[in-house]
Amino acid sequence: QVHLAESGGGSVQAGGSLRLSCVVSGYSADSHYMGWFRRAPEKEREAVASIRDDGTTTYADSVKGRFSISKDNAKNILYLQMSSLTPEDTAMYYCAHEGEVVVADPLDGSQYQYWGQGTQVTVSS
């Protein structure tokens, strides 16, 4: 079983920056697809970014140029560096792991098997 634990959420002012972390255990972070997703109140879950074992990244249009996904394979930690934050980025952020599923669309959350409990990000004006 894969276990994911997010941290790093908090409250920031518009234009600020924040870095989220996700510790992965049970699997090597080097050999599976991983991603970040978010859900805002009264809205559906949406993809943020994903990364493959070879380092290839994919971003949602809404965060391109502002967010950066990366991973430390030695420590099995997934990161999401966020900058130029706006109130529209306010949401609960979740990290996800492919597990035994072969992900065809890296931004399709329904194809990920394991999920963390989430970390709250609040951006004020």
DSSP file (Angstrom, degrees, kcal/mol; ACC not computed):
  #  RESIDUE AA STRUCTURE BP1 BP2  ACC     N-H-->O    O-->H-N    N-H-->O    O-->H-N    TCO  KAPPA ALPHA  PHI   PSI    X-CA   Y-CA   Z-CA
    1    1 A Q              0   0    0      0, 0.0     2,-0.4     0, 0.0   113,-0.0   0.000 360.0 360.0 360.0 138.9    0.0    0.0    0.0
    2    2 A V        -     0   0    0     24,-0.1     2,-0.4    95,-0.1    24,-0.2  -0.785 360.0-161.0 -93.7 134.9    1.2    3.5   -0.9
    3    3 A H  E     -A   25   0A   0     22,-2.2    22,-2.2    -2,-0.4     2,-0.4  -0.970   5.2-169.2-118.3 132.6    0.9    6.2    1.8
    4    4 A L  E     -A   24   0A   0     -2,-0.4     2,-0.4   111,-0.3   113,-0.4  -0.956   4.8-174.3-122.3 138.3    0.9    9.9    1.0
    5    5 A A  E     -A   23   0A   0     18,-1.4    18,-2.3    -2,-0.4     2,-0.2  -0.928   9.4-159.2-137.3 110.5    1.2   12.8    3.4
    6    6 A E  E     +A   22   0A   0     -2,-0.4     2,-0.3    16,-0.2    16,-0.2  -0.506  17.8 161.0 -86.4 155.5    0.9   16.4    2.3
    7    7 A S  E     +A   21   0A   0     14,-2.0    14,-2.7    -2,-0.2   112,-0.1  -0.960  38.5  72.9-159.0 168.8    2.2   19.5    4.1
    8    8 A G        +     0   0    0      1,-0.3    11,-0.3    -2,-0.3    14,-0.0   0.342  59.3 135.8 104.0  -5.8    3.1   23.1    3.5
    9    9 A G        +     0   0    0     12,-0.1    -1,-0.3    84,-0.1     2,-0.3  -0.225  21.1 124.6 -69.5 165.4   -0.3   24.7    3.1
   10   10 A G  E     -d  121   0B   0    110,-0.7   112,-2.5   109,-0.1     2,-0.5  -0.981  57.5 -59.2 171.0-167.7   -1.3   27.9    4.7
   11   11 A S  E     +d  122   0B   0     -2,-0.3     2,-0.3   110,-0.2   112,-0.2  -0.908  50.1 165.2-109.2 130.4   -2.6   31.5    4.3
   12   12 A V  E     -d  123   0B   0    110,-2.5   112,-2.5    -2,-0.5     2,-0.2  -0.936  35.0-107.3-138.0 160.3   -0.8   34.0    2.0
   13   13 A Q  E >   -d  124   0B   0     -2,-0.3     3,-2.1   110,-0.2   112,-0.2  -0.535  52.8 -80.0 -84.0 155.7   -1.6   37.3    0.4
   14   14 A A  T 3  S+     0   0    0    110,-2.6    72,-0.2     1,-0.3    -1,-0.1  -0.276 120.5  29.4 -54.1 136.6   -2.2   37.6   -3.3
   15   15 A G  T 3  S+     0   0    0     70,-3.4    69,-0.6     1,-0.3    -1,-0.3   0.291  98.3 119.3  92.7  -8.8    1.1   37.6   -5.2
   16   16 A G    <   -     0   0    0     -3,-2.1    69,-2.0    69,-0.3     2,-0.3  -0.108  55.9-123.7 -82.4-177.7    2.8   35.5   -2.6
   17   17 A S        +     0   0    0     66,-0.2     2,-0.3    67,-0.2    66,-0.2  -0.888  22.2 177.6-129.6 157.7    4.5   32.1   -2.9
   18   18 A L  E     - B   0  82A   0     64,-2.4    64,-3.2    -2,-0.3     2,-0.5  -0.976  16.6-146.5-157.1 145.1    4.1   28.7   -1.2
   19   19 A R  E     - B   0  81A   0     -2,-0.3     2,-0.3   -11,-0.3    62,-0.2  -0.977  12.7-159.2-121.0 124.4    5.7   25.3   -1.5
   20   20 A L  E     - B   0  80A   0     60,-2.6    60,-2.1    -2,-0.5     2,-0.3  -0.738   6.8-160.2 -97.6 147.3    3.7   22.1   -0.9
   21   21 A S  E     -AB   7  79A   0    -14,-2.7   -14,-2.0    -2,-0.3     2,-0.4  -0.936   8.4-167.0-126.7 150.8    5.4   18.8    0.0
   22   22 A C  E     -AB   6  78A   0     56,-2.0    56,-2.8    -2,-0.3     2,-0.5  -0.933  11.7-150.8-139.7 113.4    4.1   15.2   -0.3
   23   23 A V  E     -AB   5  77A   0    -18,-2.3   -18,-1.4    -2,-0.4     2,-0.5  -0.735  14.6-157.0 -86.2 126.9    6.0   12.4    1.4
   24   24 A V  E     +A    4   0A   0     52,-2.9     2,-0.3    -2,-0.5   -20,-0.2  -0.901  15.9 172.2-109.6 128.8    5.6    9.0   -0.4
   25   25 A S  E     +A    3   0A   0    -22,-2.2   -22,-2.2    -2,-0.5     3,-0.1  -0.934  56.4  40.5-131.9 157.9    6.1    5.7    1.3
   26   26 A G  S    S+     0   0    0     -2,-0.3     2,-0.3   -24,-0.2   -24,-0.1   0.015 113.7  48.4  95.2 -27.3    5.4    2.1    0.3
   27   27 A Y  S    S-     0   0    0    -24,-0.2     2,-0.5    49,-0.1   -24,-0.1  -0.937  91.7-103.0-135.0 157.5    6.7    2.7   -3.3
   28   28 A S    >   -     0   0    0     -2,-0.3     3,-1.3     1,-0.1     4,-0.2  -0.737  24.4-141.9 -78.2 129.8    9.7    4.3   -4.8
   29   29 A A  T 3  S+     0   0    0     -2,-0.5     3,-0.4    44,-0.3    -1,-0.1   0.608  96.1  69.4 -66.6 -10.4    8.8    7.8   -6.1
   30   30 A D  T 3  S+     0   0    0     43,-0.2    -1,-0.2     1,-0.2    43,-0.1   0.713  96.8  47.9 -79.5 -22.3   11.1    7.1   -9.0
   31   31 A S  S <  S+     0   0    0     -3,-1.3     2,-0.3     2,-0.1    -1,-0.2   0.278 102.9  58.5-110.1  10.4    9.0    4.4  -10.7
   32   32 A H  S    S-     0   0    0     -3,-0.4     2,-0.2    -4,-0.2    68,-0.1  -0.962  79.8-101.5-141.1 155.7    5.4    5.8  -10.8
   33   33 A Y        -     0   0    0     -2,-0.3    65,-2.5    66,-0.1     2,-0.3  -0.513  41.4-175.1 -68.3 140.4    3.4    8.7  -12.1
   34   34 A M  E     +FE  51  97B   0     17,-2.0    17,-2.6    63,-0.2     2,-0.3  -0.963   4.2 174.1-136.6 156.3    2.5   11.4   -9.5
   35   35 A G  E     -FE  50  96B   0     61,-2.0    61,-2.4    -2,-0.3     2,-0.4  -0.977  27.4-124.3-156.1 167.5    0.4   14.5   -9.5
   36   36 A W  E     +FE  49  95B   0     13,-3.0    12,-2.4    -2,-0.3    13,-1.6  -0.965  28.8 174.6-117.4 136.3   -1.2   17.4   -7.7
   37   37 A F  E     -FE  47  94B   0     57,-2.8    57,-3.2    -2,-0.4     2,-0.3  -0.893   9.8-158.2-133.3 162.9   -4.9   18.1   -7.7
   38   38 A R  E     -FE  46  93B   0      8,-2.5     8,-2.8    -2,-0.3     2,-0.4  -0.987   8.2-160.1-145.2 155.0   -7.2   20.6   -6.0
   39   39 A R  E     - E   0  92B   0     53,-2.1    53,-2.5    -2,-0.3     6,-0.2  -0.975   9.2-163.3-137.9 122.6  -10.8   21.2   -4.9
   40   40 A A    >   -     0   0    0      4,-0.4     3,-2.0    -2,-0.4    51,-0.1  -0.664  43.2 -77.2 -97.8 157.5  -12.3   24.5   -4.1
   41   41 A P  T 3  S+     0   0    0      0, 0.0    -1,-0.1     0, 0.0     3,-0.1  -0.274 117.2   5.9 -55.4 135.4  -15.6   24.9   -2.2
   42   42 A E  T 3  S+     0   0    0      1,-0.2     2,-0.3    -3,-0.1    -3,-0.0   0.611 115.0 100.6  66.4  14.5  -18.7   24.3   -4.5
   43   43 A K  S <  S-     0   0    0     -3,-2.0    -1,-0.2     3,-0.0     2,-0.1  -0.884  74.0-108.3-126.5 160.2  -16.4   23.2   -7.3
   44   44 A E        -     0   0    0     -2,-0.3    -4,-0.4     1,-0.1     2,-0.1  -0.426  47.4 -86.2 -80.1 159.2  -15.3   19.9   -8.8
   45   45 A R        -     0   0    0     -6,-0.2     2,-0.3    -2,-0.1    -6,-0.2  -0.390  49.7-167.5 -62.4 140.7  -11.8   18.6   -8.4
   46   46 A E  E     -F   38   0B   0     -8,-2.8    -8,-2.5    -3,-0.1     2,-0.1  -0.971  21.4-109.4-133.5 150.6   -9.4   19.8  -11.0
   47   47 A A  E     +F   37   0B   0     -2,-0.3   -10,-0.2    60,-0.3     3,-0.1  -0.438  27.9 176.8 -75.0 149.7   -5.9   18.8  -12.0
   48   48 A V  E     -     0   0B   0    -12,-2.4    12,-2.4     1,-0.4     2,-0.3   0.701  59.1 -32.7-114.9 -56.9   -2.9   21.1  -11.3
   49   49 A A  E     -FG  36  59B   0    -13,-1.6   -13,-3.0    10,-0.2    -1,-0.4  -0.984  47.9-158.8-164.0 159.6    0.2   19.2  -12.5
   50   50 A S  E     -FG  35  58B   0      8,-2.1     8,-2.0    -2,-0.3     2,-0.3  -0.956   3.9-158.8-142.9 161.7    1.8   15.8  -12.9
   51   51 A I  E     -FG  34  57B   0    -17,-2.6   -17,-2.0    -2,-0.3     6,-0.2  -0.997   9.0-144.1-145.4 139.4    5.3   14.4  -13.3
   52   52 A R    >   -     0   0    0      4,-2.3     3,-1.9    -2,-0.3   -19,-0.1  -0.476  35.6-101.7 -95.8 170.0    6.6   11.1  -14.7
   53   53 A D  T 3  S+     0   0    0      1,-0.3    -1,-0.1    -2,-0.2    20,-0.1   0.765 123.2  55.8 -63.8 -24.3    9.6    9.0  -13.5
   54   54 A D  T 3  S-     0   0    0      2,-0.1    -1,-0.3   -23,-0.0   -23,-0.0   0.416 123.5-103.9 -87.6   2.5   11.7   10.4  -16.3
   55   55 A G    <   +     0   0    0     -3,-1.9     2,-0.2     1,-0.3    -2,-0.1   0.360  69.3 149.3  94.5  -4.7   11.0   14.0  -15.1
   56   56 A T        -     0   0    0     -5,-0.1    -4,-2.3     1,-0.0     2,-0.3  -0.435  30.4-157.5 -64.7 131.9    8.4   14.9  -17.8
   57   57 A T  E     -G   51   0B   0     -6,-0.2     2,-0.3    -2,-0.2    -6,-0.2  -0.819  15.0-166.4-116.4 153.3    5.9   17.4  -16.5
   58   58 A T  E     -G   50   0B   0     -8,-2.0    -8,-2.1    -2,-0.3     2,-0.3  -0.998  11.0-166.9-136.5 136.0    2.4   18.4  -17.5
   59   59 A Y  E     -G   49   0B   0     -2,-0.3   -10,-0.2   -10,-0.2     2,-0.2  -0.932  24.4-115.4-127.0 146.9    0.5   21.5  -16.2
   60   60 A A    >>  -     0   0    0    -12,-2.4     3,-1.7    -2,-0.3     4,-0.9  -0.498  35.2-116.5 -69.7 148.7   -3.1   22.7  -16.3
   61   61 A D  G >4 S+     0   0    0      1,-0.3     3,-0.5     2,-0.2    -1,-0.1   0.830 111.3  63.6 -57.6 -33.3   -3.5   25.9  -18.3
   62   62 A S  G 34 S+     0   0    0      1,-0.2    -1,-0.3     3,-0.0   -14,-0.1   0.672 112.1  33.4 -68.3 -17.3   -4.5   27.9  -15.3
   63   63 A V  G X> S+     0   0    0     -3,-1.7     4,-2.3   -15,-0.2     3,-2.2   0.424  81.3 129.6-119.5  -1.0   -1.2   27.4  -13.5
   64   64 A K  T << S+     0   0    0     -4,-0.9     4,-0.1    -3,-0.5    -3,-0.0  -0.327  81.1  14.7 -59.3 132.5    1.3   27.4  -16.4
   65   65 A G  T 34 S+     0   0    0      2,-0.4    -1,-0.3     1,-0.1     3,-0.1   0.272 126.3  59.7  86.7 -11.2    4.2   29.8  -15.7
   66   66 A R  T <4 S+     0   0    0     -3,-2.2    17,-1.2     1,-0.2     2,-0.3   0.707  98.0  50.5-116.2 -35.6    3.3   30.1  -12.1
   67   67 A F  E  <  -C   82   0A   0     -4,-2.3    -2,-0.4    15,-0.2     2,-0.4  -0.773  58.9-166.5-108.4 152.0    3.5   26.6  -10.6
   68   68 A S  E     -C   81   0A   0     13,-2.2    13,-2.9    -2,-0.3     2,-0.4  -0.978   5.9-155.8-140.1 125.7    6.3   24.1  -10.8
   69   69 A I  E     +C   80   0A   0     -2,-0.4     2,-0.3    11,-0.2    11,-0.2  -0.809  25.3 153.6-100.5 140.7    6.2   20.4   -9.9
   70   70 A S  E     -C   79   0A   0      9,-1.6     9,-3.2    -2,-0.4     2,-0.3  -0.949  24.0-146.4-154.2 170.3    9.3   18.4   -9.0
   71   71 A K  E     -C   78   0A   0     -2,-0.3     2,-0.7     7,-0.2     7,-0.2  -0.997  13.8-142.0-146.9 150.9   10.4   15.4   -6.9
   72   72 A D  E  >> -C   77   0A   0      5,-2.7     5,-1.6    -2,-0.3     4,-1.2  -0.921  17.6-170.9-109.3 100.9   13.4   14.3   -4.8
   73   73 A N  T  45S+     0   0    0     -2,-0.7   -44,-0.3     1,-0.2   -43,-0.2   0.841  82.5  56.8 -65.3 -34.3   13.7   10.6   -5.7
   74   74 A A  T  45S+     0   0    0      1,-0.2    -1,-0.2    -3,-0.1    -2,-0.0   0.869 119.3  31.2 -64.9 -36.3   16.3    9.9   -2.9
   75   75 A K  T  45S-     0   0    0     -3,-0.4    -1,-0.2     2,-0.1    -2,-0.2   0.477 103.9-127.0 -99.5  -5.1   13.9   11.2   -0.2
   76   76 A N  T  <5 +     0   0    0     -4,-1.2   -52,-2.9     1,-0.2     2,-0.4   0.940  59.4 143.5  55.3  51.4   10.6   10.2   -2.0
   77   77 A I  E   < -BC  23  72A   0     -5,-1.6    -5,-2.7   -54,-0.2     2,-0.4  -0.985  39.1-154.8-125.3 130.8    9.2   13.6   -1.7
   78   78 A L  E     -BC  22  71A   0    -56,-2.8   -56,-2.0    -2,-0.4     2,-0.3  -0.854  17.3-162.3-100.9 137.4    6.9   15.3   -4.3
   79   79 A Y  E     -BC  21  70A   0     -9,-3.2    -9,-1.6    -2,-0.4     2,-0.4  -0.869  18.6-165.8-121.9 153.5    6.9   19.2   -4.4
   80   80 A L  E     -BC  20  69A   0    -60,-2.1   -60,-2.6    -2,-0.3     2,-0.6  -0.891  11.9-162.3-135.2 106.9    4.6   21.9   -5.8
   81   81 A Q  E     -BC  19  68A   0    -13,-2.9   -13,-2.2    -2,-0.4     2,-0.4  -0.803  12.2-168.8 -89.8 121.7    6.2   25.3   -5.9
   82   82 A M  E     +BC  18  67A   0    -64,-3.2   -64,-2.4    -2,-0.6     2,-0.3  -0.934  10.7 168.3-117.1 133.4    3.5   28.0   -6.3
   83   83 A S        +     0   0    0    -17,-1.2   -66,-0.2    -2,-0.4   -67,-0.2  -0.880  57.5  32.1-136.3 168.7    4.1   31.7   -7.1
   84   84 A S  S    S-     0   0    0    -69,-0.6    -1,-0.2    -2,-0.3   -67,-0.2   0.896  82.1-167.6  49.7  45.6    2.0   34.7   -8.1
   85   85 A L        -     0   0    0    -69,-2.0   -70,-3.4   -72,-0.2   -69,-0.3  -0.315  10.4-170.2 -68.6 145.2   -0.9   33.2   -6.1
   86   86 A T    >   -     0   0    0    -72,-0.2     3,-2.3   -71,-0.1     4,-0.2  -0.849  41.1-100.5-127.2 164.6   -4.4   34.7   -6.5
   87   87 A P  G >  S+     0   0    0      0, 0.0     3,-1.6     0, 0.0    36,-0.3   0.770 118.7  69.5 -57.2 -24.3   -7.6   34.1   -4.6
   88   88 A E  G 3  S+     0   0    0      1,-0.3    -3,-0.0   -48,-0.0   -48,-0.0   0.665  90.0  62.7 -67.9 -14.9   -8.7   31.7   -7.4
   89   89 A D  G <  S+     0   0    0     -3,-2.3    -1,-0.3     2,-0.0     2,-0.2   0.512  73.0 120.6 -86.2  -5.5   -6.0   29.3   -6.2
   90   90 A T    <   +     0   0    0     -3,-1.6     2,-0.3    -4,-0.2    32,-0.2  -0.437  42.4 107.4 -62.6 123.1   -7.7   28.9   -2.8
   91   91 A A  E    S- H   0 121B   0     30,-1.9    30,-2.5    -2,-0.2     2,-0.5  -0.972  75.4 -80.3-177.5 169.5   -8.5   25.2   -2.4
   92   92 A M  E     -EH  39 120B   0    -53,-2.5   -53,-2.1    -2,-0.3     2,-0.4  -0.846  48.7-148.0 -86.8 126.8   -7.6   22.0   -0.7
   93   93 A Y  E     -EH  38 119B   0     26,-2.7    26,-2.1    -2,-0.5     2,-0.4  -0.847  15.2-171.7-104.7 133.3   -4.6   20.5   -2.5
   94   94 A Y  E     -E   37   0B   0    -57,-3.2   -57,-2.8    -2,-0.4     2,-0.3  -0.937  14.4-145.2-122.9 142.1   -4.1   16.8   -2.8
   95   95 A C  E     -E   36   0B   0     -2,-0.4    21,-2.0   -59,-0.2     2,-0.3  -0.804  21.2-165.1-100.6 153.0   -1.2   14.7   -4.0
   96   96 A A  E     -EI  35 115B   0    -61,-2.4   -61,-2.0    -2,-0.3     2,-0.4  -0.959  10.5-152.5-139.7 153.8   -1.8   11.4   -5.9
   97   97 A H  E     -EI  34 114B   0     17,-2.3    17,-2.2    -2,-0.3    16,-1.2  -0.978  19.4-134.3-130.3 139.7    0.2    8.3   -6.9
   98   98 A E    >   +     0   0    0    -65,-2.5     3,-1.5    -2,-0.4    15,-0.3   0.855  37.5 177.5 -59.9 -39.6   -0.4    6.0   -9.8
   99   99 A G  T 3   -     0   0    0    -66,-0.3    -1,-0.2     1,-0.2   -66,-0.1  -0.500  68.1 -22.8  67.6-134.1    0.0    2.8   -7.8
  100  100 A E  T 3  S+     0   0    0     -2,-0.2     2,-0.3     2,-0.1    -1,-0.2   0.477 114.9 102.3 -88.4  -3.4   -0.6   -0.3   -9.9
  101  101 A V  S <  S-     0   0    0     -3,-1.5     2,-0.8    10,-0.1    12,-0.1  -0.610  72.2-131.5 -83.6 139.3   -2.7    1.6  -12.5
  102  102 A V        -     0   0    0     -2,-0.3     2,-0.4   -70,-0.1    -2,-0.1  -0.830  25.2-142.8 -90.0 110.9   -1.2    2.6  -15.8
  103  103 A V        +     0   0    0     -2,-0.8     9,-0.0     1,-0.2    -5,-0.0  -0.621  25.1 176.0 -80.9 125.0   -2.1    6.2  -16.3
  104  104 A A  S    S+     0   0    0     -2,-0.4    -1,-0.2     1,-0.3    -2,-0.0   0.823  77.5  38.4 -93.6 -40.0   -2.9    7.2  -19.8
  105  105 A D  S >  S-     0   0    0      3,-0.1     3,-1.9     1,-0.1    -1,-0.3  -0.949  72.0-157.2-113.1 110.0   -3.9   10.9  -19.2
  106  106 A P  T 3  S+     0   0    0      0, 0.0    -1,-0.1     0, 0.0   -55,-0.1   0.645  92.6  50.4 -65.7 -13.8   -1.6   12.4  -16.5
  107  107 A L  T 3  S+     0   0    0    -60,-0.1     2,-0.8   -57,-0.1   -60,-0.3   0.238  83.7 100.9-106.4  12.3   -4.2   15.1  -15.6
  108  108 A D    X   -     0   0    0     -3,-1.9     3,-1.8     1,-0.2     4,-0.2  -0.848  54.1-166.8 -98.5 102.3   -7.2   12.6  -15.2
  109  109 A G  G >  S+     0   0    0     -2,-0.8     3,-1.7     1,-0.3    -1,-0.2   0.758  80.6  69.6 -62.0 -26.6   -7.5   12.2  -11.4
  110  110 A S  G 3  S+     0   0    0      1,-0.3    -1,-0.3    -3,-0.1    -2,-0.0   0.657  92.9  60.3 -67.2 -14.1   -9.8    9.1  -11.8
  111  111 A Q  G <  S+     0   0    0     -3,-1.8     2,-0.3    -6,-0.2    -1,-0.3   0.460  85.9  92.5 -92.6  -2.3   -6.8    7.2  -13.1
  112  112 A Y    <   -     0   0    0     -3,-1.7   -14,-0.2    -4,-0.2   -13,-0.1  -0.750  56.5-163.6 -94.9 141.5   -4.8    7.6   -9.9
  113  113 A Q        +     0   0    0    -16,-1.2     2,-0.4    -2,-0.3   -15,-0.2   0.843  66.5  48.0 -94.4 -38.4   -5.0    4.9   -7.2
  114  114 A Y  E     -I   97   0B   0    -17,-2.2   -17,-2.3  -111,-0.0     2,-0.3  -0.881  60.9-177.0-116.9 140.8   -3.6    6.5   -4.0
  115  115 A W  E     -I   96   0B   0     -2,-0.4  -111,-0.3   -19,-0.2   -19,-0.2  -0.963  18.8-132.0-135.2 147.5   -4.4    9.9   -2.5
  116  116 A G        -     0   0    0    -21,-2.0  -111,-0.2    -2,-0.3     3,-0.1  -0.270  34.2-105.0 -84.3-179.5   -3.3   12.0    0.5
  117  117 A Q        -     0   0    0   -113,-0.4  -112,-0.1     1,-0.2   -23,-0.1   0.602  62.9-117.7 -85.6 -13.1   -5.5   13.7    3.0
  118  118 A G        -     0   0    0    -23,-0.1     2,-0.4     1,-0.1   -24,-0.2   0.039  13.7-122.3  98.0 155.9   -4.9   17.2    1.5
  119  119 A T  E     - H   0  93B   0    -26,-2.1   -26,-2.7  -112,-0.1     2,-0.3  -0.995  27.6-121.1-137.9 133.5   -3.5   20.5    2.7
  120  120 A Q  E     - H   0  92B   0     -2,-0.4  -110,-0.7   -28,-0.2     2,-0.5  -0.553  22.2-170.0 -82.8 132.8   -5.4   23.8    2.7
  121  121 A V  E     -dH  10  91B   0    -30,-2.5   -30,-1.9    -2,-0.3     2,-0.5  -0.989   5.2-176.3-119.6 124.0   -4.1   26.8    0.7
  122  122 A T  E     -d   11   0B   0   -112,-2.5  -110,-2.5    -2,-0.5     2,-0.5  -0.983   5.3-168.3-124.7 123.8   -5.9   30.1    1.2
  123  123 A V  E     -d   12   0B   0     -2,-0.5     2,-0.3   -36,-0.3  -110,-0.2  -0.953   9.4-163.6-114.9 121.3   -5.0   33.2   -0.8
  124  124 A S  E      d   13   0B   0   -112,-2.5  -110,-2.6    -2,-0.5    -2,-0.0  -0.714 360.0 360.0-105.4 154.4   -6.3   36.6    0.4
  125  125 A S              0   0    0     -2,-0.3  -112,-0.1  -112,-0.2    -1,-0.1   0.415 360.0 360.0 -91.0 360.0   -6.6   39.9   -1.4
